[in-house]
Amino acid sequence: MSDPKKIIDAKNDSDGNVAAVKLEGNKSFTPIEVAVRMAEKGKVDAVPVHPKTGKPHLRSKPDGKKGNNLDSMAED
């Protein structure tokens, strides 16, 4: 199995929620729903979160750096 891909960028929808992420080596953005399923299979270096209410989403793995948080990436 290959190493999980890192998330290198993110973009928000009109409500300010992360809607898509760009994975290392990809030219286009991947919808967040697809990226969540990939993370569940270990193909994306992120943590899938399944809240009891709301839609599943991704979180970057904790490392103490703010710049690689998905919300921070999507603000640019």
Z-matrix of the N, CA and C atoms (Angstrom, degrees):
N
C 1 1.457
C 2 1.525 1 108.99
N 3 1.321 2 116.60 1 139.59
C 4 1.457 3 120.54 2 -179.73
C 5 1.528 4 110.98 3 -79.22
N 6 1.335 5 114.72 4 163.81
C 7 1.461 6 119.98 5 178.41
C 8 1.517 7 109.86 6 -65.34
N 9 1.332 8 117.45 7 147.87
C 10 1.465 9 119.37 8 177.48
C 11 1.521 10 110.83 9 -65.00
N 12 1.327 11 115.86 10 144.81
C 13 1.461 12 121.17 11 179.41
C 14 1.524 13 109.87 12 -76.98
N 15 1.309 14 115.56 13 142.70
C 16 1.462 15 121.46 14 176.95
C 17 1.527 16 109.43 15 -87.21
N 18 1.318 17 115.16 16 148.37
C 19 1.461 18 121.16 17 174.96
C 20 1.521 19 106.73 18 -85.93
N 21 1.344 20 116.61 19 126.03
C 22 1.462 21 120.23 20 -176.79
C 23 1.529 22 113.04 21 -111.71
N 24 1.337 23 117.24 22 -11.62
C 25 1.463 24 120.34 23 178.61
C 26 1.525 25 108.15 24 -161.36
N 27 1.325 26 115.65 25 163.62
C 28 1.458 27 121.17 26 178.51
C 29 1.517 28 108.87 27 -149.20
N 30 1.324 29 116.09 28 156.48
C 31 1.458 30 119.09 29 174.45
C 32 1.518 31 109.66 30 -138.16
N 33 1.335 32 114.05 31 149.25
C 34 1.460 33 122.03 32 -176.89
C 35 1.517 34 111.86 33 -93.60
N 36 1.340 35 114.84 34 158.39
C 37 1.457 36 120.56 35 169.59
C 38 1.529 37 108.37 36 -87.71
N 39 1.296 38 118.16 37 -175.37
C 40 1.469 39 121.95 38 -176.80
C 41 1.525 40 112.82 39 -66.56
N 42 1.333 41 117.50 40 -18.21
C 43 1.470 42 121.87 41 178.23
C 44 1.526 43 112.42 42 -90.35
N 45 1.329 44 117.50 43 -2.63
C 46 1.459 45 121.06 44 179.95
C 47 1.515 46 114.55 45 88.21
N 48 1.329 47 117.23 46 10.24
C 49 1.462 48 121.37 47 177.57
C 50 1.524 49 109.72 48 -94.22
N 51 1.321 50 117.39 49 146.25
C 52 1.467 51 120.70 50 177.91
C 53 1.530 52 108.11 51 -63.58
N 54 1.329 53 115.85 52 120.82
C 55 1.464 54 121.60 53 -176.22
C 56 1.523 55 112.86 54 -106.05
N 57 1.337 56 116.46 55 -24.86
C 58 1.462 57 120.48 56 -176.63
C 59 1.523 58 108.90 57 -157.17
N 60 1.316 59 114.98 58 155.61
C 61 1.467 60 120.94 59 177.86
C 62 1.519 61 108.96 60 -130.47
N 63 1.320 62 115.22 61 151.87
C 64 1.467 63 120.08 62 174.36
C 65 1.520 64 106.82 63 -104.00
N 66 1.313 65 115.08 64 126.81
C 67 1.455 66 121.38 65 -178.35
C 68 1.518 67 110.27 66 -96.13
N 69 1.302 68 115.00 67 146.89
C 70 1.458 69 122.75 68 177.52
C 71 1.533 70 109.77 69 -47.96
N 72 1.342 71 116.08 70 127.57
C 73 1.458 72 121.09 71 178.37
C 74 1.519 73 114.43 72 88.84
N 75 1.328 74 118.55 73 -8.58
C 76 1.466 75 121.98 74 179.60
C 77 1.523 76 110.39 75 -99.11
N 78 1.321 77 116.47 76 148.35
C 79 1.469 78 121.31 77 176.96
C 80 1.525 79 111.67 78 -91.58
N 81 1.314 80 116.78 79 -28.06
C 82 1.460 81 120.41 80 -177.23
C 83 1.526 82 110.94 81 -110.65
N 84 1.319 83 114.57 82 166.49
C 85 1.463 84 120.69 83 178.81
C 86 1.527 85 110.17 84 -83.22
N 87 1.321 86 115.72 85 148.07
C 88 1.456 87 123.60 86 177.66
C 89 1.530 88 107.82 87 -104.58
N 90 1.336 89 118.85 88 128.65
C 91 1.465 90 120.26 89 177.62
C 92 1.530 91 110.79 90 -56.02
N 93 1.306 92 115.91 91 143.99
C 94 1.465 93 120.93 92 -175.34
C 95 1.530 94 111.92 93 -58.40
N 96 1.329 95 118.00 94 -35.41
C 97 1.465 96 120.57 95 -179.90
C 98 1.528 97 111.10 96 -62.25
N 99 1.327 98 116.09 97 -39.71
C 100 1.474 99 121.29 98 178.40
C 101 1.524 100 109.67 99 -69.30
N 102 1.327 101 116.62 100 -43.05
C 103 1.468 102 120.81 101 -179.67
C 104 1.527 103 111.58 102 -63.29
N 105 1.332 104 117.64 103 -35.91
C 106 1.471 105 121.09 104 177.40
C 107 1.528 106 109.23 105 -62.13
N 108 1.334 107 116.75 106 -47.08
C 109 1.479 108 119.68 107 179.69
C 110 1.525 109 111.13 108 -62.46
N 111 1.342 110 116.53 109 -38.65
C 112 1.463 111 120.07 110 177.99
C 113 1.530 112 110.89 111 -64.78
N 114 1.337 113 117.00 112 -40.03
C 115 1.472 114 121.13 113 179.03
C 116 1.527 115 110.71 114 -64.42
N 117 1.321 116 116.49 115 -37.60
C 118 1.471 117 120.49 116 178.22
C 119 1.525 118 111.37 117 -61.64
N 120 1.325 119 116.69 118 -28.37
C 121 1.472 120 122.37 119 179.69
C 122 1.524 121 112.34 120 -94.29
N 123 1.351 122 116.83 121 3.62
C 124 1.457 123 120.10 122 178.63
C 125 1.516 124 114.50 123 80.62
N 126 1.341 125 117.67 124 14.87
C 127 1.462 126 121.23 125 -177.35
C 128 1.523 127 112.74 126 -92.38
N 129 1.337 128 117.94 127 -10.76
C 130 1.462 129 123.06 128 177.99
C 131 1.523 130 107.74 129 -127.23
N 132 1.331 131 116.03 130 136.72
C 133 1.459 132 121.91 131 -178.82
C 134 1.532 133 109.49 132 -81.96
N 135 1.325 134 115.45 133 73.82
C 136 1.464 135 122.69 134 179.42
C 137 1.521 136 107.83 135 -157.84
N 138 1.325 137 115.14 136 169.12
C 139 1.459 138 120.62 137 -178.80
C 140 1.523 139 108.91 138 -107.70
N 141 1.345 140 118.11 139 118.27
C 142 1.458 141 119.07 140 175.82
C 143 1.528 142 110.11 141 -73.75
N 144 1.330 143 116.31 142 136.19
C 145 1.461 144 121.72 143 -178.92
C 146 1.520 145 107.80 144 -119.59
N 147 1.327 146 115.79 145 130.32
C 148 1.459 147 121.41 146 -179.80
C 149 1.528 148 109.21 147 -120.32
N 150 1.337 149 116.80 148 87.28
C 151 1.461 150 119.43 149 -179.88
C 152 1.526 151 110.67 150 -68.68
N 153 1.319 152 115.93 151 154.84
C 154 1.470 153 119.66 152 178.98
C 155 1.526 154 110.59 153 -66.75
N 156 1.309 155 116.12 154 -29.89
C 157 1.463 156 120.29 155 174.61
C 158 1.520 157 107.53 156 -123.81
N 159 1.292 158 117.16 157 143.02
C 160 1.453 159 120.26 158 -179.58
C 161 1.516 160 112.12 159 96.79
N 162 1.336 161 114.89 160 177.69
C 163 1.458 162 121.42 161 -176.85
C 164 1.525 163 111.03 162 -87.85
N 165 1.330 164 117.00 163 149.96
C 166 1.469 165 120.17 164 173.53
C 167 1.524 166 109.96 165 -60.05
N 168 1.326 167 116.42 166 149.17
C 169 1.451 168 121.18 167 179.05
C 170 1.522 169 109.71 168 -148.48
N 171 1.309 170 115.98 169 178.70
C 172 1.465 171 121.59 170 -179.85
C 173 1.511 172 110.29 171 -113.19
N 174 1.310 173 115.35 172 151.86
C 175 1.462 174 122.47 173 170.84
C 176 1.519 175 106.79 174 -129.35
N 177 1.304 176 115.28 175 142.51
C 178 1.461 177 118.30 176 174.26
C 179 1.527 178 107.73 177 -70.61
N 180 1.316 179 115.92 178 154.20
C 181 1.462 180 119.16 179 179.39
C 182 1.522 181 109.10 180 -69.43
N 183 1.323 182 118.07 181 135.60
C 184 1.470 183 120.80 182 -177.01
C 185 1.528 184 111.79 183 -60.95
N 186 1.342 185 115.15 184 128.75
C 187 1.450 186 119.70 185 177.20
C 188 1.527 187 111.75 186 -145.74
N 189 1.333 188 116.81 187 6.25
C 190 1.452 189 120.53 188 178.21
C 191 1.519 190 114.66 189 81.67
N 192 1.335 191 117.65 190 -0.31
C 193 1.464 192 121.77 191 179.82
C 194 1.526 193 108.86 192 -102.31
N 195 1.316 194 116.49 193 131.36
C 196 1.456 195 120.55 194 -178.87
C 197 1.529 196 112.11 195 -83.84
N 198 1.322 197 117.39 196 -29.44
C 199 1.456 198 121.76 197 -174.82
C 200 1.508 199 115.23 198 -65.03
N 201 1.334 200 118.29 199 -22.40
C 202 1.458 201 119.31 200 -179.73
C 203 1.530 202 112.54 201 -101.07
N 204 1.329 203 117.42 202 11.02
C 205 1.458 204 120.66 203 172.92
C 206 1.525 205 108.14 204 -73.75
N 207 1.312 206 117.96 205 140.84
C 208 1.448 207 121.21 206 -175.66
C 209 1.518 208 112.17 207 -58.39
N 210 1.337 209 117.56 208 -40.14
C 211 1.471 210 120.09 209 178.88
C 212 1.514 211 110.68 210 -61.61
N 213 1.317 212 117.68 211 -39.94
C 214 1.475 213 120.96 212 178.94
C 215 1.523 214 110.90 213 -66.33
N 216 1.331 215 117.47 214 -40.24
C 217 1.458 216 120.80 215 179.54
C 218 1.525 217 110.71 216 -63.78
N 219 1.323 218 117.31 217 -38.97
C 220 1.454 219 121.67 218 -175.44
C 221 1.513 220 113.30 219 -74.63
N 222 1.329 221 117.54 220 -16.13
C 223 1.462 222 121.22 221 -179.03
C 224 1.519 223 112.38 222 -73.41
N 225 1.312 224 118.22 223 -25.44
C 226 1.480 225 122.01 224 -175.19
C 227 1.500 226 112.75 225 -66.75
